[in-house]
Amino acid sequence: MTDETTGFPSTGTLRIGFIGAGRLGKTLAWGLVRAGLDVCAVASGSAASAHALAQPIAGCQVLDAQAVVDGCDLVFVTTPDSAITPTTQVLRWRPGMASVHCSGVTEVSALSGAVRDGAWVGGFHPMQTFGDPAVALACLPGSTITLEAAQPLMTTLELLTQRLGCRSNLLPPGMRGRYHAAAGYTSQFINALFGEATVIWRSWGATDEDALKALLPMAQGTLAAIASAGIAGGMPGPVSRGDVSSVEKHVAALSQLGEGTLGFYRQMCASTVPLAIERGSINAATAQRFLSVLASK
Ligand SMILES: NC(=O)c1ccc[n+]([C@@H]2O[C@H](COP(=O)([O-])OP(=O)(O)OC[C@H]3O[C@@H](n4cnc5c(N)ncnc54)[C@H](OP(=O)(O)O)[C@@H]3O)[C@@H](O)[C@H]2O)c1
């Protein structure tokens, strides 16, 4: 059945397939099924991955990629980014169906094989971390999904986003590079921050496990403060209190651990100074004192 307003199969009858049964593919497929949608076919590089995606879904078949395209109205291409174009180029698509990838940084035009054959193409990038699919599935509701498509596919992708309990975000053309770089700040760069902090913990003999147990609840508290009071308003730490002498002690202590550790601290700490000004807790003169301490040898 075709939706009268979109010209695309209505979400109630939409046959959804996946090519690529990795971390994101599994999570998204299971999320769509949980939302009452019909995920009916999957192909992947290995049969084992495809079966792992299909196993919890009643009626989902493991097929080859061409059979997935032939049997579905909407195919999510959830291979690694570098495989999107070569995988989709060799398939025969058809007008009236859609091919959608989930990359944040790869342009939608990478689905050039589908464009060539007259299918609709789109981007559907969930701003979430997909590691363990079971964990990621629990985190999916409330996430933002960045959409890119022409009508009628856009309306369908917006409906799927709503059904997943997510909010949609639209991106102007040409912005994927900077948009995806920014996503890294609250994704893998958090891992880098934990890594840097753990290096310091190791310096007095603590284990990585001790460090993680101590740092994780604090990070969760920081996220809760940001959620309730905003990026500047929810910022803790000595800079937010105008406490220059504590930062002096940090610089002196970290100088014993090498320029790499100290340099990272200098840059991170300097980035909190404009936030403290925005928060209204330090003035320009105090900000300058912090920056001088951070620049000192
Ligand atoms: N992970 C994240 O946090 C995240 C977040 C947002 C967006 N994304 C995007 O989601 C997409 C998938 O990423 P991922 O992290 O899920 O990758 P992944 O875990 O490495 O999974 C990729 C899957 O694609 C399969 N595959 C590789 N080449 C294939 C081919 N030619 N044909 C069919 N299947 C093929 C692999 O097969 P086998 O396992 O069968 O060998 C694997 O299961 C990427 O575009 C990525 O940018 C990922």
The ligand as an SDF file (V2000), in Angstrom:
LIG
                    3D

 48 52  0  0  0  0  0  0  0  0999 V2000
   29.3890    2.3030   15.2000 N   0  0  0  0  0  0  0  0  0  0  0  0
   28.9340    3.5380   15.3920 C   0  0  0  0  0  0  0  0  0  0  0  0
   29.0110    4.0730   16.5140 O   0  0  0  0  0  0  0  0  0  0  0  0
   28.2770    4.3030   14.2520 C   0  0  0  0  0  0  0  0  0  0  0  0
   27.5560    5.4630   14.5900 C   0  0  0  0  0  0  0  0  0  0  0  0
   26.8980    6.1630   13.5870 C   0  0  0  0  0  0  0  0  0  0  0  0
   27.0200    5.7420   12.2640 C   0  0  0  0  0  0  0  0  0  0  0  0
   27.7480    4.6250   11.9710 N   0  0  0  0  0  0  0  0  0  0  0  0
   27.8290    4.2210   10.5540 C   0  0  0  0  0  0  0  0  0  0  0  0
   27.1790    2.9660   10.3900 O   0  0  0  0  0  0  0  0  0  0  0  0
   27.7960    2.2420    9.3290 C   0  0  0  0  0  0  0  0  0  0  0  0
   28.1980    0.8780    9.8500 C   0  0  0  0  0  0  0  0  0  0  0  0
   29.1240    1.0490   10.8990 O   0  0  0  0  0  0  0  0  0  0  0  0
   29.3280   -0.0870   12.0200 P   0  0  0  0  0  0  0  0  0  0  0  0
   30.0500    0.5780   13.1420 O   0  0  0  0  0  0  0  0  0  0  0  0
   28.0530   -0.8120   12.2610 O   0  0  0  0  0  0  0  0  0  0  0  0
   30.3490   -1.0370   11.2430 O   0  0  0  0  0  0  0  0  0  0  0  0
   30.7220   -2.5680   11.6000 P   0  0  0  0  0  0  0  0  0  0  0  0
   30.3350   -2.9080   12.9810 O   0  0  0  0  0  0  0  0  0  0  0  0
   32.1100   -2.7520   11.1480 O   0  0  0  0  0  0  0  0  0  0  0  0
   29.7440   -3.3870   10.6530 O   0  0  0  0  0  0  0  0  0  0  0  0
   29.8250   -3.3410    9.2560 C   0  0  0  0  0  0  0  0  0  0  0  0
   29.1650   -4.6060    8.7270 C   0  0  0  0  0  0  0  0  0  0  0  0
   29.1620   -4.5200    7.3110 O   0  0  0  0  0  0  0  0  0  0  0  0
   29.4720   -5.8020    6.8050 C   0  0  0  0  0  0  0  0  0  0  0  0
   30.0880   -5.6430    5.5070 N   0  0  0  0  0  0  0  0  0  0  0  0
   31.3340   -5.2190    5.2110 C   0  0  0  0  0  0  0  0  0  0  0  0
   31.4890   -5.1750    3.8750 N   0  0  0  0  0  0  0  0  0  0  0  0
   30.3300   -5.6190    3.3380 C   0  0  0  0  0  0  0  0  0  0  0  0
   29.8870   -5.8040    2.0080 C   0  0  0  0  0  0  0  0  0  0  0  0
   30.6550   -5.5070    0.9670 N   0  0  0  0  0  0  0  0  0  0  0  0
   28.6270   -6.2720    1.8280 N   0  0  0  0  0  0  0  0  0  0  0  0
   27.8160   -6.5630    2.8770 C   0  0  0  0  0  0  0  0  0  0  0  0
   28.1960   -6.3990    4.1650 N   0  0  0  0  0  0  0  0  0  0  0  0
   29.4370   -5.9220    4.3770 C   0  0  0  0  0  0  0  0  0  0  0  0
   30.4080   -6.4360    7.8080 C   0  0  0  0  0  0  0  0  0  0  0  0
   30.2230   -7.8030    7.5720 O   0  0  0  0  0  0  0  0  0  0  0  0
   30.5970   -9.1160    8.4060 P   0  0  0  0  0  0  0  0  0  0  0  0
   30.4780   -8.8270    9.8710 O   0  0  0  0  0  0  0  0  0  0  0  0
   29.5370  -10.0310    7.9620 O   0  0  0  0  0  0  0  0  0  0  0  0
   31.9780   -9.4390    8.0030 O   0  0  0  0  0  0  0  0  0  0  0  0
   29.8830   -5.8930    9.1250 C   0  0  0  0  0  0  0  0  0  0  0  0
   28.9170   -6.7220    9.7060 O   0  0  0  0  0  0  0  0  0  0  0  0
   28.9660    3.0940    8.8470 C   0  0  0  0  0  0  0  0  0  0  0  0
   28.5580    3.8480    7.7380 O   0  0  0  0  0  0  0  0  0  0  0  0
   29.2340    4.0110   10.0330 C   0  0  0  0  0  0  0  0  0  0  0  0
   29.7980    5.2630    9.6540 O   0  0  0  0  0  0  0  0  0  0  0  0
   28.3700    3.8900   12.9370 C   0  0  0  0  0  0  0  0  0  0  0  0
  1  2  1  0
  2  3  2  0
  2  4  1  0
  4  5  1  0
  4 48  2  0
  5  6  2  0
  6  7  1  0
  7  8  2  0
  8  9  1  0
  8 48  1  0
  9 10  1  0
  9 46  1  0
 10 11  1  0
 11 12  1  0
 11 44  1  0
 12 13  1  0
 13 14  1  0
 14 15  2  0
 14 16  1  0
 14 17  1  0
 17 18  1  0
 18 19  2  0
 18 20  1  0
 18 21  1  0
 21 22  1  0
 22 23  1  0
 23 24  1  0
 23 42  1  0
 24 25  1  0
 25 26  1  0
 25 36  1  0
 26 27  1  0
 26 35  1  0
 27 28  2  0
 28 29  1  0
 29 30  1  0
 29 35  2  0
 30 31  1  0
 30 32  2  0
 32 33  1  0
 33 34  2  0
 34 35  1  0
 36 37  1  0
 36 42  1  0
 37 38  1  0
 38 39  2  0
 38 40  1  0
 38 41  1  0
 42 43  1  0
 44 45  1  0
 44 46  1  0
 46 47  1  0
M  CHG  2   8   1  16  -1
M  END
$$$$
